[in-house]
Amino acid sequence: MISSVLIANRGEIARRIIRTARELGVRTIAVYSEADAEAPFVMEADVAILIGPSPARESYLVPEKILAAARQTGAEAIHPGYGFLSENADFAQAVIDAGLVWIGPPPSAIRAMGLKDAAKKVMIEAGVPTTPGYLGEDQSVERLAAEAGKIGFPVLIKAVAGGGGKGMRKVDKAADFADLLASCQREASASFGDDRVLLEKYVTRPRHIEVQVFGDSHGNVVHLFERDCSLQRRHQKVIEEAPAPGMDEATRAAVCGAAVKAAQAVGYVGAGTVEFIADASEGLRADRIWFMEMNTRLQVEHPVTEMVTGQDLVEWQLLVASGEPLPLEQDEITLDGWAMEARLYAENPTTGFLPSTGPLTHFRLPEGDVRVDSAVEEGGEVTPFYDPMIAKLIAHGIDREDAAMRLAEACRLVEVYPVKTNAAFLARCASHPDFVDGAIDTGFIEARLDELTEREFSDAPTLAAIGHRLEAFMEADQPRADVWASAPSRLLGFRMNAPRAAMDLPLSVDGKVMPLRVALAGGAGDDWSWDITVEDGRPLDDVDVLPGTFGGDPLYVFEGGDVREFDFTPKVGAAHVAASDGAILSPMPGKIVSVAVTAGQSVSRGQTLLTLEAMKMEHALAAPFDGVVAELSAVAGGQVSEGVVLAKLEPALAVAS
């Protein structure tokens, strides 16, 4: 068995590898950037080495720094995790040339499968069915546009070296092809250092099916069944599950058999995932499932496979890298129940899923029978330098309905503040009747986006927040810390030293003003009751039980995986400024990669004004209304901080007058 391993990664995957390595008695070595100096994985490793500044291109993506850390610490092996250098064949070869054990497939297999066009050619030769498309060397805009026309719209542009949903664009009509191609190439170049693309026919009712495969150095290759990763947003996986709903035994045998054949074709060793696209218009059929790509590493979603097979895939990786044969033969690997994983992102679904950064003042994840693989802890910080995924929630049930119910409940129990998360969105996805019924495809979220992102709150949090504030008024002339920390049992009947007939509370909810009137209803002596109404005159009913966790000033209340913030000194938030005054603000620190408008130009609502690159993704900032670009400070290539005014629009009516 390997005695020590350097983990060339960070976050939850580093913690995941450390956990298994420790159980096996393997010494762990972490490498970290300046931004991760206080990260949990750094504290949990046996040894930790600083390798550079916060940007990944100056730390985690520098092979020389990783190898230097391995030499410095006497590491025997390097585990790349996923992302970063995990599918870099040159790095894998450098590790081997340095006399270290590479915990992954041979560099030749990475090269064969690392470029999507080359991988498809290998699969065609191996007899594995592939999707119709264009794999040519001619990368001119003219040739690519012509090939897209031959394939027929919609088509999918995919970065040859892509992965993780990056460098991928769906094109619905020819008029949009050139702009989307340029955006895809920019993102591919920034993420992978390679702007080449391929084209594929876009399947209108697609399911994303993938098969976990494992090979050893003795020539054995097995599969650990399939996963379904069809719930996606912008080609990034949101909820994954195992097994795939609607998969019969004959189709499973065909797809898993094709995956094993694909791994054997490249002499695969270690953990890998063969990904397929399925046309689900007539259910899952073997003749309508095509090879898409192979990820030559451990996947983010590997825990669902672990839950239904009872196997530790990181342990398998360490054993295989140590030269041992696979722990089990194919007929010894069985399925047990159903598992689902939700990716918890630091992002705000109500602002188009823009990443959210900042300190984790309050951070609570569910406990009990749900597995949680987290990257951060309370008191930490989400920075703009890396992927915004902060945790994974994995539920296991006796069947699919049971697993979905457990996952939805786990998501509802998430409490994070002030960083925004997609927890409530995930809960709505997992509990949606169509999802529970298995009526899924990769367009599931987009088709239901409004209902899945709509924030749903009862009156209870608002009432309880007001109760906190009233209690403070009644107990003293100004709020006290011990008052804010306690929860009222009832709103009505509070005592007050100097009762007033009525008062207006200056309440703001999530940055928006809510005019509120508290009126004296009746009472005698020091005992009084109060009526509370909101701006539309609708009364708020009383509440006996506090609905969520309280904290801080301003006050915040958790409900259903979401958080509602109450401030009794109202202020207009950035989103309100942008909507009402036409100010287009930078939602986070990042780099302006393109500016699509000029000062004085007329624009329409929803039109892209500029594109910001942050947290490894491009984010288009659009016009909130029809108008004219009155001011433009954004410059392509410029770095901006959060909250900076990048442009300002004047409404079309205001200009006309």
Protein Blocks (a to p, Z undefined) as FASTA:
>chain_A
ZZbdcddbehjllmmmmmmmmmnopacdddddfklmmgmklmmpmbdcdfbdfblklmmm
mmklmmmmmmmnopabdcebegjjlmgmklmmmmmmnopacddddfklmmmmmpmklmmm
mmmmnopacddddfbfblcfklmmmmmmmnopadddddfkggehiaiacdfbfklmmmmm
mmmmmmmmmmnopabdcdddddfbbcdddddddddfeopacdebjadfkbcgehiafbdc
dddehiafklmmmmmmmmmmmmmmnopgcjddddddddfknopafklcccfbdcdbddfk
lmmmmmmnopafklmmmmmmnopacfbdfklpccehjadddddddddfknoopacedddf
bacddehjbccddfbdehiacdfkbcfbfbdcddddfblklmmmmmmmmmmmpccdfbdc
fklmmmmmmmgmklmnopacfklmmmmmmmmmpccddfklmmmmmmmmmmmmmmpmbdcf
klmmpccfbfghpacfbacfbdcddddeehiacddddddfbdehjbccdddddfkopacd
ddfbdfbdcedjdddddeehiacdddfbdcddfklmmmmnopacdfbdcddfbdfbdehi
acdehiafbdcdeehiacddddfbdcddfbdfbdghiacdehiafbdcddfklmmZZ
